């Protein structure tokens, strides 16, 4: 009986992950916790043990895009990676690194190109963009900068702007922040970062 119950829990987690992935892709929800809660409500699953982890959700999103996105998803991903390279070239003096869904390959039409840039202060990025006539919107992002350092995340400033018809989000870190990436909320490991050469290799 215990085995059957376990199998049922696994099936429930799989169904919930698939539904959460559909919600994320179809409705542009970026918060995995919100997507899981909505999916659980739609499926009538309220048991905490049935909720999949963020890494399971990310895998389900990838599978959903491969199954339903087809060639259009591949084309859009190439366009976003090309826009990322163009933005990285423009921001070259700030040692940009690509992170997030465009790097991992699970970006959809609601995704932005996420960059980490490194400067003495966020104002340096704002001035750089303003001098080039690029309008931007400021934002704040909460990220854990070191595993186990604190239960409270650090707050990093960022700027969102449009480049090559794509939305670019550039989150600003101290110059020495390039040596240690913040912790991913998906798997608890350092966020994967890629330089321009690596992103170009993905395109090639």
C-alpha positions in Angstrom: 0.0 0.0 0.0 2.8 2.4 0.8 4.3 1.8 -2.6 1.1 2.6 -4.3 0.7 5.8 -2.2 4.2 6.8 -3.2 3.5 6.2 -6.8 0.4 8.4 -6.5 2.4 11.2 -4.9 5.0 11.0 -7.7 2.2 11.1 -10.3 0.6 14.1 -8.5 4.0 15.9 -8.4 4.5 15.3 -12.1 1.0 16.5 -13.1 1.4 19.6 -10.9 4.8 20.4 -12.4 3.3 20.1 -15.9 0.4 22.3 -15.1 2.7 24.9 -13.4 4.9 24.8 -16.5 1.9 25.5 -18.8 0.9 28.4 -16.5 4.4 29.9 -16.7 4.6 29.7 -20.4 1.1 30.6 -21.3 0.6 33.4 -18.8 4.2 34.7 -18.4 4.3 34.1 -14.6 8.0 34.1 -13.5 7.4 33.3 -9.9 7.6 29.5 -9.6 5.9 29.5 -6.1 2.9 31.4 -7.6 2.7 29.0 -10.6 2.8 26.0 -8.2 0.0 27.5 -6.1 -2.2 28.2 -9.1 -1.5 24.7 -10.5 -2.4 23.1 -7.2 -5.6 25.0 -7.0 -6.6 24.0 -10.5 -5.8 20.3 -9.9 -7.3 20.2 -6.4 -4.0 19.3 -4.9 -3.3 20.9 -1.5 -0.9 18.4 0.2 2.4 20.0 0.8 4.1 16.7 -0.1 2.7 16.8 -3.6 4.3 20.1 -4.5 7.3 19.7 -6.9 10.5 21.6 -6.3 11.7 24.5 -8.5 14.1 22.3 -10.4 11.2 20.0 -11.3 9.2 23.0 -12.5 12.1 24.2 -14.6 12.5 20.7 -16.2 8.8 20.7 -16.9 9.0 24.1 -18.6 11.8 22.8 -20.8 9.8 19.8 -21.8 6.7 21.9 -22.4 8.6 24.2 -24.8 10.2 21.3 -26.6 6.9 19.6 -27.0 4.7 22.6 -28.0 7.2 25.3 -29.0 8.7 23.5 -31.9 10.8 25.4 -34.4 9.2 28.8 -33.4 10.6 28.4 -29.9 14.1 27.6 -31.4 13.9 30.6 -33.7 12.9 32.9 -30.9 15.6 31.6 -28.6 18.2 32.3 -31.3 16.9 35.8 -31.7 17.1 36.4 -27.9 20.6 35.1 -27.7 21.6 37.3 -30.6 20.1 40.3 -28.8 22.0 39.2 -25.7 25.3 39.2 -27.6 24.5 42.7 -29.0 23.7 44.0 -25.5 26.9 42.4 -24.1 29.0 44.0 -26.8 27.5 47.4 -26.0 28.1 46.9 -22.2 31.5 45.3 -22.7 33.3 47.7 -20.3 31.0 46.3 -17.5 32.1 42.6 -18.1 28.5 41.4 -18.8 27.4 37.8 -18.2 24.3 36.2 -19.5 22.1 34.3 -16.9 18.6 32.9 -16.6 16.2 31.5 -19.1 17.9 32.7 -22.3 21.1 30.9 -21.3 19.4 27.7 -20.1 17.1 27.6 -23.2 13.7 27.8 -21.5 13.0 31.4 -22.5 9.6 32.1 -24.0 7.8 35.1 -25.5 7.3 36.6 -22.0 11.0 36.3 -21.0 13.6 39.1 -20.9 17.3 38.8 -21.6 18.9 38.8 -18.1 22.5 40.1 -17.7 24.7 40.5 -14.7 27.0 43.6 -15.1 29.8 44.8 -12.8 30.4 48.4 -11.9 31.6 50.7 -9.0 27.9 51.8 -8.6 24.5 51.3 -10.3 24.7 55.0 -11.3 27.5 54.1 -13.7 25.2 51.9 -15.7 22.4 54.5 -15.6 24.8 57.2 -16.9 26.1 54.9 -19.6 22.7 54.2 -20.9 21.6 57.8 -20.7 24.7 59.0 -22.6 23.6 56.7 -25.5 20.0 58.0 -25.5 18.7 54.7 -24.1 15.7 55.1 -21.8 15.5 52.6 -19.0 13.4 51.6 -16.0 15.1 50.9 -12.7 14.3 47.8 -10.5 15.6 45.9 -7.5 16.3 42.2 -7.3 16.7 40.2 -4.2 19.4 37.5 -4.4 21.3 35.5 -1.8 24.9 36.3 -2.4 26.5 33.5 -0.5 25.3 30.0 0.5 24.5 30.0 4.2 25.7 33.5 4.7 22.3 34.9 5.7 18.6 33.9 5.5 18.0 37.4 4.1 18.8 38.1 0.5 20.9 41.1 -0.6 19.3 43.8 -2.8 20.8 44.6 -6.1 19.8 47.5 -8.4 19.1 46.9 -12.1 18.0 48.6 -15.3 15.5 47.3 -17.9 15.8 48.7 -21.4 15.0 47.6 -25.0 17.8 46.5 -27.4 17.4 44.7 -30.7 13.7 44.6 -30.1 14.2 42.5 -26.9 13.8 43.5 -23.3 17.1 43.5 -21.5 17.4 43.4 -17.7 20.9 44.3 -16.4 21.4 43.6 -12.7 24.3 45.5 -11.3 26.9 43.8 -9.0 30.1 45.2 -7.4 33.2 44.7 -9.6 34.5 41.9 -7.4 31.0 40.2 -7.5 32.1 38.5 -10.7 34.1 36.1 -8.7 31.1 34.6 -6.9 27.7 34.3 -8.4 24.6 34.6 -6.2 22.6 31.6 -5.3 19.9 30.3 -7.7 16.4 30.0 -6.2 15.9 27.1 -8.6 18.5 24.6 -7.3 20.3 26.4 -4.5 23.6 26.4 -6.5 25.5 29.4 -7.8 23.7 31.0 -10.7 25.2 29.9 -14.1 26.8 32.8 -15.9 28.1 32.9 -19.5 30.5 35.4 -21.2 30.0 36.6 -24.7 32.2 33.8 -26.2 30.1 31.1 -24.5 26.8 32.7 -25.8 28.2 32.9 -29.3 29.1 29.3 -29.2 25.5 28.5 -28.3 24.4 30.4 -31.4 27.0 28.7 -33.6 
